[in-house]
Amino acid sequence: MARLIAEDDLQMNTDHINTAAVYLINRRHTSNRDRLPQQLRPETTQDALKIQQASIQIMSEIRGARVGGWKTVLPAGDRLNVAPIFSDDVHRLSPCPIRLEKGVCRIEPEIGFRFAHALPPRDSAYSDDEIIAAIGSTHMALELIENRYAGTEEISYLENLADCLFNQGLYLGPEIPKAKAIDATGIEFTLSQGGTKTFKGTHPNQGPILPVLWLANFLRERGIGIEAGQVVITGSFAGVHEVLPDHEFTLEYGGLGSITLTFTK
């Protein structure tokens, strides 16, 4: 069982950003679903992003977990949708561990862009061609979804942003051709587990590559960058779907291929 992080481990002071980060990290490994205490709730987008960055540092120092990837879509008005995915939560094998929500596994069908070359921070913007050239492979991918807040009280966008936007991990599936991944604006999916259902999906940003191009320069401007080996996912083609644990399922991505997988709690 993962060890909880105590504030004493970090020799922390009363800084609210770090305290909020510790609180949110510990909730990933317990049944605690309470909101952040009022004094720890972010009041601005920058507060929420600082909590994310504090979480990255704490996970690296205490658990040895680095950033294994990022989730993002294009900004919507003044709302940013970007969050780290920790390396411990990036999976490639079946069975794949997952935390259940009301007895089921919640997933989003996406495309993952795995970087072969780093895009470190620099003063000048990266061109689209530079970003695309740094991508080593593209994959069918499933974002593993978890709502870590309970109850009927409305949770603010900023609290969800600080808590990495419902992400509990990523399953990186089989590779697909890079050109087809970049051009995939719509996909017809077939999900088979016991029965079979087919549903059409459309990418929320008119194509999965556009958020990647935005993210690379957003991170650059914040002095972070993208590291070689990291995977970027850029939004579900078809919202959230549910499958049962301990039962194999297959999700076909139209003519791109399929994922066959078993989740285990």
N, C-alpha and C positions, 0 to 999 in steps of 0.2 A: 504493500500500500504506500502511496506517495506520502512523504513526510510533509506536514504542514510547516509553513514558514512563520516563525515568530519574529516580532519586531526586533527582539534582542539580537537575532541572527544578523540583522542588517545594521545594528548600531544606529537605528533610526532616531531622528528627532521628531518633532511634532508636525513636520511638513505634511500637508494634507495630500499632496500628489502621491508621495511614496506610500502613505498610509492607505490611500484608496487602492493603489496598485496591489499591495499585499492582501487587502481584503478581497479583491476580485480574483486574484490567483488562488487563494485558499478555497474560494467557493467552487472552483473547478474540481475539487477533490473531496467535497463533502456534500451533504444534503441541504446545506444552508442556501436558501433562495430569497433571503431578505434583500431589500434595497440597500444601497449604500446609505450609511447614516447621513442625515441632512447636511452636516458640515463637510462631508467628503464628496458631495455630488458636484460634478463639473457644471460651471455656469456659462462657459464659452466653449467653442470648438477647440480652441487652443488648449484649454484645460484638459479636455477629453483626450487629445492627441498626446499631451504630456503624460497622462496616466498610462496610455499605451506604451510610450517610450520607457517609462519607469518599469512597467511590467516586463518589457524586453530585457532590461538590465538585470532585474531581479531574477528572472527565469534563467538567465545565463550564469549569474554568479552563484545561485543557490542550487539549481537543478542541472546546470550544464546544458540547458536547452537553448538553442539559437533560433533565429528566425528561419523557418524552412520555406516560407512563402508569404504571399500577400493576397488578400481578397479586395476587390475594388469594382466599382462601376463609375461612370462619369459623374461628376458633381451634379446635384439637382438643386438649382438655385444656390442658396448659401449653405447647403448641406453637403458635406464630404462623406463619401462612403468608402473608407479605406481602413484596413486593419491587418495586423500581422497574424500569421499562422505559425505556431511554434513547431520546431523540427520533430519533437516527440509525437506530434499529432498528424504528421504526414505519413500515410500508409500506402503500401504497394502490394501486400499479400492478403490472401484469403485463408482463414477467416480474419476479418478486420474488426478490431475492438471499437465499441461505440457505447455511449451512455444513452439509455432509452429515455423517451419522454412519453409518459402514459402508456408504457408497454410496447412502443413501436420505435423504429428507426426512422428519423426524418432526414431526407437527403434532397439536394438540388443538383440536377444534371447540368454540368458546365464543361468548358474546355480549359485545359491547363497548359500554360506556356512555361516550359522549363528553360532556364537560361544557362547556356554553356559558357558564356563570358560575362564578367562583371561589368556593371555600369556604375562606377564609383562617382561620388560627388565631384563636381567641377563647376567652374564659373559659367561656361557656355552651355546652352541647351543641347540636348541630344537630338539629332535628326531622326525622323521616322525610319530611314534606311539603317542608321546605326543601331537603333533599338531592335528592329526586326532581324538584323544580322547577328545580334547577340543571342537570339533565341536558338537553342540547340535542338529542341524537339517539342512537339505538341501532342497532347493526350486527351482522350476522354477522361473526365474527372467528375467526382462526386464531392460536393461540399457536405460535410456532416453538420447538421443543424441542432442547436440546443438553446432553448430559452432558459437562462439561468435566473430569471425573475419569476416569482409566483404571486398568486393573488389577483385581485381585480383592479388594484390601483394602477393607474396609467403610468408607464415608465417613459421618461423623456428620451428623445432622440440622443441627447448628449450622454445619458447614462448607458444606453446601448452602444454608442460609439466607444466609450471608454472600456466597455466590456467586450470589444472586438466583434460587435454586430452579429451575435448569435452563432458565431463560429465555434465548433468544438473540434474541427479537424478537416482533413482532406484525404480522399482516396484517389491516388493517381493510377488511372487505368492504362489500357494499351495505347501505343503510339498511333497517331494518324498523320497523314501527309500535312506538312506545314502549310502549303498553299490552300488546301481544303479547309484547314482550321481557320485560317485568316478570313476566308470568304464565307464562312458558315453563318449566314444571317438567320436561317430557319432550319429546323430539324424536326422530322417526324420520329417520335420515340415509340417503342413498344416495350412495355414492362410485363415480365412474366414471372409470376410466383403463385402457384396454385392455378389461378386464372390468368388471363391476358387482357391488357388494356393498351390502347393506342391513343396517343395524344400529340398534337402539333405544338411545337415550341418556336418562339421568336426571340432573338436576343434583345434585351432591353435597350441597348445602345446601337442598334443597327449593325452589329458585328462585334465579335469578341476582341478584336485587336485594338479597337479605339481606346478602351480603358487602359490597356497596357502602355500605349504611347503616352497617355496622360500621366500614368503613375510614375513612369521612369523619370520624368522631369519634375513631378511633384516631390518625389523623394530626394532627387538631386538638390532641389532648392532648400530642403530641410537638412542637408548634410548627411543623408543616410545612404542612398544608393541602393542598387540591386546587386546581390552577390551571385557568383556562379553557383549553380545547383538549386537556387530558389525557384519556386513555381508560383506563377501568378494566375489566379482565376478571376474572371471578370463578369460574373453575374449569371443567374440561372436562365436557361432557355424556357423553363416551364414551371416556375415556382417551386414549392415544396411538395415532395411526394413521400409516402410512407410505405415501408416494407417491414416484414416481421423478422425478428432476430432468429438465429439458429436454423434458418431455412434458406437454401440457395435461391437466388433470383438472377434473372438476366435482364439487362436494359440495353436494347438495341438503339443505336444512334443513326437511324436511317441507313444510308449507304456507307457510313463511315466506319462501322464496326460495332462491337458490343462489349459490355462488361458483364462477366458472370462472377458472382460474389456472394459470400455469406458473412453477415454481421454477427458478432458475438458480444454479449453484454459483459 
